[in-house]
Amino acid sequence: MNIDSSSSMPSTSTIDATVRVRAAGERAVVLGGGGAAGNAWLIGVIAGLFEAGLDVTQADLIIGTSAGSTAAAQVTAMSPNELLSAVLAAAPQHRPGPAGSGDGRPPIGPAAGHMERTAAIIGAAEDAADMRRRMGAAALEADAASDGSAQAQWRATVAGRLPSQDWPERTLGIVAVDAHTGEPVLFDRHSGVDLADAVAASCANGFGVPPYAIGDNRYIDGGYRRNENADLAAGYGRVLVLSPLGGRTRHPLEWGMQLDAQAEELRADGSRVECILPDDESRRVYFGTNLMDLSTRQPAARAGYNQGLALAGQLAEFWG
């Protein structure tokens, strides 16, 4: 379905994300996780909408999770067309080996056995909160023997992807999970955390990329809360959700992690919600492959751009 209406930083404490952003504006954009391919698809969709006259980057709130946190930081600092051009102009990438990106950087994305390891943790968990605690504990244990050098390399990699190192003036929320407690955290410009650190934490899956240290705390991927975290836009009149993973979840449906459940929560609270999911072309070019494979970025961006162009007319009245 194409569109569905259904460093050295201060120690950071866990905060109630829903309180921080609630009822602060009219329009919100939510950018979900989905690896290197998902990031490129998000940029493509937003650029396609922009080209067709619909600029969603001026939303009152933008929430980003994992790859969506990178996209959120990018679209608040550079025009969508410039970002798309940069993706399409990048040198062609070879498919990476199982250990990472193949270019000397620390592994970006799942390490070998990641899916099996996390599936076992999900299967043993009693509920979503228990799963997050277990995921954080497993990630910390996996990283216990490391020398810590991956942190600086990962931060440099993330910072290099951002057009600006400064938080934007508009409200940008970056979702992560505290690896020690399993509690979700929402970083923004008032958190006392550098933007690059917030994004690096949100993208740290805990295995291919170790838990990310900020002050005394360690963080793992915000997607362990929910892939999109659209419910954090509660109180906004119109919420547009872009989900590279198509709103799906690997978790039991009774946990309510899937996008449909998030959208239902928002609508029950009075929001209008539209969800953009990858169309057939987008699924063809990057679903069923390694989403961290950098060679998928250009076809995913092109497919997203075409989809954004096609959807702009349908979304015009909704977005206003």
Residue pairs with C-beta under 8 A, 6 or more apart in sequence:
1 277
2 276
2 277
2 279
2 307
2 310
2 311
3 274
3 275
3 276
3 277
3 311
3 314
3 315
4 247
4 263
4 274
4 275
4 276
4 277
5 273
5 274
5 275
6 260
6 263
6 264
6 273
6 275
7 155
7 194
7 196
7 197
7 214
8 215
9 192
9 193
9 194
9 197
9 214
9 215
10 192
10 193
10 215
11 214
11 215
11 216
11 217
12 185
12 187
12 191
12 192
12 193
12 214
12 215
12 217
14 178
14 181
14 183
14 184
14 185
15 185
15 186
15 191
17 173
17 175
17 184
17 185
17 186
17 229
17 232
18 231
18 232
18 234
20 173
20 186
20 188
21 61
21 63
21 171
21 173
21 186
21 232
21 233
21 234
21 235
22 234
22 235
23 235
23 236
24 60
24 61
24 171
24 235
24 236
25 59
25 60
25 61
25 171
25 236
26 60
26 236
26 237
26 238
27 56
27 59
27 60
27 61
27 236
27 237
27 238
27 239
27 240
27 319
27 320
28 59
28 60
28 61
28 62
28 63
28 233
28 236
28 238
28 239
28 240
29 56
29 57
29 59
29 61
29 62
29 63
29 72
29 239
29 240
29 241
29 242
30 62
30 63
30 68
30 228
30 229
30 230
30 232
30 233
30 239
30 240
30 241
30 242
31 42
31 62
31 63
31 64
31 65
31 68
31 69
31 71
31 72
31 228
31 242
32 38
32 65
32 66
32 67
32 68
32 223
32 227
32 228
32 229
32 230
32 241
32 242
32 243
32 244
32 245
32 259
33 65
33 66
33 67
33 68
33 221
33 222
33 223
33 227
33 228
33 244
33 245
34 41
34 42
34 66
34 67
34 68
34 227
34 243
34 244
34 245
34 291
35 67
35 109
35 244
35 290
35 291
35 292
36 67
36 108
36 109
36 291
36 292
36 293
36 294
36 296
36 297
37 244
37 285
37 286
37 289
37 291
37 292
37 293
37 296
37 297
37 300
38 67
38 68
38 244
38 245
38 286
38 291
38 300
39 67
39 68
39 70
39 71
39 244
39 297
40 87
40 296
40 297
40 298
40 300
40 301
40 304
41 244
41 278
41 282
41 286
41 300
41 301
41 303
41 304
42 67
42 68
42 71
42 242
42 244
42 304
43 71
43 74
43 75
43 80
43 83
43 84
43 87
43 301
43 304
44 84
44 87
44 300
44 301
44 302
44 303
44 304
44 305
44 306
44 307
44 308
45 242
45 276
45 304
45 305
45 307
45 308
45 311
46 56
46 57
46 71
46 75
46 80
46 83
46 242
46 304
46 308
47 80
47 81
47 83
47 84
47 301
47 304
47 305
47 308
48 304
48 305
48 306
48 307
48 308
48 309
48 310
48 311
48 312
49 55
49 56
49 80
49 308
49 309
49 311
49 312
49 315
50 56
50 57
50 79
50 80
50 81
50 308
51 80
51 81
51 305
51 308
51 309
52 308
52 309
52 312
52 313
53 312
53 316
54 312
54 315
54 316
54 319
55 80
56 240
56 319
57 75
57 76
57 80
58 170
59 170
59 240
60 170
60 171
60 236
61 170
61 171
61 172
61 173
61 233
61 236
62 72
62 75
62 76
62 170
62 171
62 172
62 173
63 72
63 172
63 173
63 174
63 175
63 229
63 230
63 232
63 233
64 70
64 71
64 72
64 73
64 172
64 173
64 174
64 175
64 199
64 202
65 174
65 175
65 202
65 221
65 222
65 223
65 225
65 226
65 227
65 228
65 229
66 202
66 203
66 205
66 221
66 222
66 223
66 227
67 203
67 244
68 228
68 242
68 244
69 174
69 175
69 198
69 199
69 202
69 203
69 222
70 158
70 161
70 162
70 199
70 203
72 172
72 174
73 162
73 164
73 172
73 174
73 195
73 199
74 83
74 161
74 162
74 163
75 83
76 168
76 170
76 172
77 162
77 163
77 164
77 166
77 168
78 163
78 164
83 163
84 301
84 305
87 297
87 298
87 301
88 298
88 301
88 302
90 297
90 298
92 295
92 298
93 293
93 294
93 295
93 297
94 102
94 295
95 290
95 293
95 295
96 102
96 290
96 292
96 293
96 294
98 111
98 112
99 107
99 111
99 112
100 106
100 107
100 108
100 109
100 111
100 208
101 107
101 108
101 292
101 294
105 153
105 157
106 150
106 153
106 154
106 157
106 209
107 208
107 209
108 157
108 208
108 209
108 292
109 205
109 208
109 209
109 290
109 291
109 292
110 205
110 207
110 208
110 292
111 207
111 208
114 205
114 207
114 208
117 138
117 207
118 135
118 207
118 250
119 250
121 131
121 134
121 135
121 138
122 131
122 250
122 251
124 134
125 131
125 134
127 255
128 225
128 251
128 255
128 256
128 257
129 182
130 182
131 182
131 224
131 251
131 255
132 177
132 182
132 183
132 184
132 224
132 225
133 181
133 182
134 182
135 177
135 182
135 206
135 220
135 224
136 177
136 178
136 179
136 180
136 181
136 182
136 206
136 211
136 218
136 220
136 224
137 179
138 206
138 207
139 179
139 205
139 206
139 207
139 210
139 211
139 220
140 179
140 180
140 206
140 211
140 218
142 206
142 207
142 210
143 206
143 210
143 211
146 210
150 209
150 210
151 210
151 212
151 213
154 200
154 204
154 209
154 210
154 212
155 196
155 197
155 200
158 196
158 199
158 200
158 203
159 165
159 196
159 200
162 195
162 196
162 199
164 195
165 194
165 195
165 196
166 195
167 188
167 189
167 195
168 189
169 189
171 188
172 188
172 189
173 186
173 187
173 188
173 232
174 186
174 187
174 188
174 195
174 198
174 199
174 201
174 202
174 222
175 184
175 185
175 186
175 187
175 202
175 222
175 225
175 229
175 232
176 184
176 185
176 187
176 198
176 201
176 202
176 204
176 212
176 219
176 220
176 221
176 222
177 183
177 184
177 185
177 219
177 220
177 221
177 222
177 224
177 225
178 184
178 185
178 217
178 218
178 219
179 206
179 211
179 217
179 218
179 219
179 220
180 217
180 218
184 222
184 225
184 229
185 219
186 232
187 193
187 198
187 201
187 202
189 195
191 198
193 214
197 212
197 214
200 212
201 212
201 214
201 219
201 220
202 219
202 221
202 222
203 209
203 221
204 210
204 211
204 212
204 219
204 220
204 221
205 220
205 221
205 223
206 220
206 221
208 292
211 218
211 219
211 220
212 218
212 219
212 220
213 219
222 229
226 249
226 257
226 262
227 243
227 245
227 247
227 248
227 249
227 257
227 259
228 241
228 243
228 247
228 259
228 262
229 262
230 239
230 241
230 259
230 262
230 263
230 266
230 273
230 275
231 262
231 265
231 266
233 239
233 266
233 271
234 265
234 266
234 269
234 271
235 269
235 270
235 271
236 271
237 270
237 271
237 272
238 271
238 272
238 273
238 274
238 318
238 319
238 320
239 266
239 271
239 272
239 273
239 274
240 273
240 274
240 275
240 276
240 315
240 318
240 319
241 259
241 262
241 263
241 273
241 274
241 275
241 276
242 275
242 276
243 259
243 275
243 276
243 277
244 278
244 291
246 277
246 278
246 283
246 287
247 258
247 259
247 260
247 275
247 277
248 258
248 259
249 255
249 257
249 258
249 259
251 257
251 258
253 261
256 262
259 275
263 273
263 275
266 273
267 273
272 318
274 315
274 318
276 307
276 311
278 286
278 287
278 303
278 304
278 307
279 303
279 307
281 303
281 306
281 307
282 300
282 303
282 304
282 307
284 303
285 296
285 299
285 300
285 302
285 303
286 296
286 299
286 300
286 303
289 296
290 296
